[in-house]
Amino acid sequence: MNKIFTKNWFMNLDLTLRKMGLDSDDKSFDEIKDNLKNQKKLSPDEFADCVAYVILAGGFSQKTAKRIHKIIMDKIQKTQCCDDLLKIFNNKNKINAIIKVWNNKKDFCYEYYKCKNLDEKLNYLQTLPHIGKITANHLARNLGENVVKYDIWIQRLGVVYGGNNALYEKINNKKLDADIKKLCDDMFEHLEHETNLPRGYIDVVLWKSLQNHLIEGL
């Protein structure tokens, strides 16, 4: 275990992001933390809104995703239809996915909350339009499930935590290596114990810190 992974180290990252005005994903850090500790059941509209954000976030900066997401969802919610969305954002695959989610929001939301456990929920989310294995974890976290998004940044940090540089060549944003997942899970378990915070919250703080180069050496 790398000795930098302490409570003070994590809390300093959290504080620095807040001072920089970077304390958000889809929602603010405080909203994310509260929802992970006291999960709220969402309406179909709220569910579709969360799915749309994660669809847009893939491959784009958070700033860009939030801006486009707000414009698109404002239009849909005001008109209750999905006409002409390509004029707002010219990505046919993502727009078609958002349209399908919105038009089927009641069924998708119902099926999600019908799932009996976290594994069933994660498997179900992967069946939604334009949601893959890693983005399913991102979506689940935004829905209030205490899970992490094993994206390439977190995989790199997990390897640093484990001190096994030989695993760097196995880092893959499309297929998560079992040994790297184990290191990431060990890292989150350690930081949960250190901070007494949900791993889903720890994940979003670490991810944002990595994205903004607050953690060096990766």
VMD Tcl script that draws the C-alpha trace (Angstrom):
set ca {
  {0.00 0.00 0.00}
  {1.27 3.47 -0.93}
  {1.58 5.56 2.26}
  {0.10 8.74 0.73}
  {-3.45 7.33 0.94}
  {-4.39 8.87 4.28}
  {-7.43 10.69 5.65}
  {-5.58 14.03 5.59}
  {-4.49 13.47 1.97}
  {-8.07 12.76 0.87}
  {-9.61 15.60 2.87}
  {-7.09 18.04 1.38}
  {-8.11 16.93 -2.11}
  {-11.77 17.43 -1.22}
  {-11.11 20.88 0.23}
  {-8.97 21.96 -2.73}
  {-11.66 20.98 -5.23}
  {-14.26 22.91 -3.26}
  {-12.05 26.01 -3.16}
  {-11.56 25.71 -6.94}
  {-15.33 25.45 -7.51}
  {-14.93 21.93 -8.90}
  {-17.05 20.15 -6.30}
  {-19.61 18.55 -8.61}
  {-20.39 15.75 -11.04}
  {-24.00 15.73 -12.22}
  {-24.84 17.11 -8.76}
  {-22.77 18.94 -6.16}
  {-20.44 16.97 -3.88}
  {-22.77 17.54 -0.94}
  {-25.80 16.32 -2.91}
  {-23.86 13.25 -4.06}
  {-22.76 12.47 -0.51}
  {-26.27 12.93 0.88}
  {-27.82 10.72 -1.79}
  {-25.27 7.97 -1.13}
  {-26.01 8.05 2.58}
  {-29.78 8.52 2.21}
  {-30.70 7.15 -1.21}
  {-33.75 8.78 -2.74}
  {-36.12 7.01 -5.10}
  {-36.34 9.00 -8.31}
  {-39.35 9.71 -10.50}
  {-39.22 8.53 -14.13}
  {-38.35 12.09 -15.24}
  {-35.50 12.28 -12.72}
  {-34.30 8.82 -13.70}
  {-34.23 9.75 -17.40}
  {-32.40 12.98 -16.55}
  {-29.65 11.01 -14.77}
  {-29.29 8.56 -17.64}
  {-29.08 11.39 -20.17}
  {-26.26 13.05 -18.24}
  {-24.15 9.88 -18.17}
  {-24.78 9.30 -21.89}
  {-23.50 12.80 -22.62}
  {-20.59 12.64 -20.16}
  {-18.82 9.78 -21.93}
  {-15.92 11.18 -23.92}
  {-16.57 14.80 -22.97}
  {-15.37 17.11 -20.23}
  {-17.75 17.53 -17.32}
  {-18.14 21.21 -18.15}
  {-19.23 20.40 -21.71}
  {-21.50 17.54 -20.62}
  {-23.26 19.68 -18.00}
  {-23.80 22.54 -20.44}
  {-25.25 20.36 -23.20}
  {-27.25 18.29 -20.73}
  {-28.94 21.39 -19.30}
  {-29.89 22.73 -22.74}
  {-31.27 19.38 -23.90}
  {-33.20 18.58 -20.72}
  {-34.62 22.12 -20.47}
  {-36.02 21.72 -23.99}
  {-37.42 18.24 -23.36}
  {-39.01 19.17 -20.04}
  {-40.59 22.35 -21.42}
  {-41.97 20.74 -24.58}
  {-42.33 17.13 -23.35}
  {-40.95 15.99 -26.70}
  {-37.58 15.24 -28.25}
  {-37.93 16.98 -31.63}
  {-34.92 18.70 -33.21}
  {-32.41 17.68 -30.53}
  {-29.77 17.12 -33.22}
  {-29.80 20.86 -33.78}
  {-28.62 21.25 -30.19}
  {-26.05 18.45 -30.20}
  {-25.06 16.80 -33.46}
  {-24.21 13.33 -32.18}
  {-26.81 11.01 -33.63}
  {-26.00 7.97 -31.47}
  {-26.17 9.87 -28.18}
  {-29.26 11.86 -29.15}
  {-31.09 8.71 -30.28}
  {-30.18 7.06 -26.97}
  {-31.51 10.03 -24.98}
  {-34.73 10.03 -27.02}
  {-35.22 6.30 -26.38}
  {-34.61 6.76 -22.66}
  {-37.04 9.66 -22.41}
  {-39.76 7.92 -24.41}
  {-39.44 4.76 -22.29}
  {-38.61 6.41 -18.96}
  {-41.50 4.88 -17.00}
  {-40.63 1.33 -18.02}
  {-36.88 1.82 -17.57}
  {-37.34 3.41 -14.14}
  {-39.77 0.71 -13.01}
  {-37.47 -2.11 -14.12}
  {-34.51 -0.54 -12.33}
  {-36.28 -0.25 -9.00}
  {-37.70 -3.74 -9.41}
  {-34.18 -5.17 -9.22}
  {-33.56 -6.98 -5.94}
  {-29.87 -6.20 -5.36}
  {-26.94 -4.14 -6.61}
  {-25.66 -6.75 -9.07}
  {-29.09 -6.94 -10.71}
  {-29.23 -3.15 -10.90}
  {-25.78 -2.87 -12.50}
  {-26.61 -5.60 -15.01}
  {-29.90 -3.91 -15.84}
  {-28.33 -0.47 -16.34}
  {-25.98 -2.00 -18.91}
  {-29.02 -2.81 -21.07}
  {-30.01 0.86 -21.36}
  {-29.15 2.73 -24.57}
  {-25.51 3.85 -24.79}
  {-24.69 2.59 -21.27}
  {-21.75 0.19 -20.98}
  {-20.16 -1.69 -18.10}
  {-18.10 1.20 -16.71}
  {-20.70 3.89 -17.42}
  {-23.28 1.67 -15.67}
  {-21.27 2.14 -12.47}
  {-21.16 5.92 -13.06}
  {-24.92 5.96 -13.54}
  {-25.55 3.74 -10.52}
  {-23.48 6.05 -8.33}
  {-25.47 9.05 -9.56}
  {-28.64 7.14 -8.73}
  {-27.41 6.74 -5.16}
  {-25.76 3.32 -5.25}
  {-22.50 3.15 -3.27}
  {-20.33 2.01 -6.18}
  {-17.30 3.34 -8.05}
  {-16.61 4.03 -11.70}
  {-13.53 2.01 -12.64}
  {-12.43 4.39 -15.37}
  {-8.85 4.68 -16.57}
  {-7.96 7.34 -14.00}
  {-9.12 5.23 -11.06}
  {-7.40 2.14 -12.52}
  {-4.10 4.05 -12.64}
  {-4.52 5.21 -9.06}
  {-5.35 1.67 -7.96}
  {-2.09 0.44 -9.47}
  {-0.20 3.19 -7.62}
  {-1.96 2.20 -4.39}
  {-0.97 -1.44 -4.87}
  {2.60 -0.58 -5.88}
  {2.51 -3.07 -8.75}
  {3.78 -1.15 -11.78}
  {3.72 -4.30 -13.90}
  {-0.07 -3.98 -14.04}
  {0.07 -0.66 -15.90}
  {0.02 -2.49 -19.22}
  {-3.30 -4.11 -18.26}
  {-5.11 -0.81 -17.68}
  {-8.04 -0.72 -20.08}
  {-11.05 1.59 -20.13}
  {-13.18 -0.97 -21.95}
  {-12.27 -4.21 -20.19}
  {-11.49 -4.09 -16.48}
  {-8.69 -6.45 -15.46}
  {-9.53 -8.53 -12.36}
  {-6.20 -7.81 -10.65}
  {-6.59 -4.07 -11.19}
  {-10.18 -4.17 -9.92}
  {-8.92 -5.91 -6.76}
  {-6.35 -3.15 -6.18}
  {-9.00 -0.46 -6.73}
  {-11.39 -2.19 -4.34}
  {-8.63 -2.50 -1.72}
  {-7.90 1.22 -2.14}
  {-11.54 2.20 -1.67}
  {-11.95 -0.12 1.32}
  {-8.88 1.47 2.92}
  {-10.10 5.03 2.29}
  {-13.60 4.16 3.53}
  {-12.01 3.03 6.79}
  {-9.78 6.14 6.92}
  {-12.51 8.70 6.18}
  {-15.79 7.02 7.18}
  {-17.21 8.18 3.84}
  {-19.08 6.15 1.18}
  {-16.83 4.75 -1.53}
  {-19.07 6.33 -4.15}
  {-18.22 9.73 -2.72}
  {-14.53 8.88 -2.42}
  {-14.63 7.85 -6.08}
  {-16.00 11.16 -7.35}
  {-13.46 13.18 -5.32}
  {-10.53 11.06 -6.53}
  {-11.76 11.12 -10.12}
  {-12.16 14.90 -10.12}
  {-8.75 15.31 -8.47}
  {-7.12 13.14 -11.11}
  {-8.88 14.95 -13.94}
  {-7.58 18.26 -12.63}
  {-4.04 16.99 -11.99}
  {-4.19 17.42 -8.22}
  {-2.67 13.96 -7.86}
  {0.75 13.78 -9.47}
  {2.71 10.90 -10.90}
  {0.04 9.33 -13.14}
}
mol new
graphics top color blue
foreach p $ca { graphics top sphere $p radius 0.5 }
foreach p [lrange $ca 0 end-1] q [lrange $ca 1 end] { graphics top cylinder $p $q radius 0.2 }
display resetview
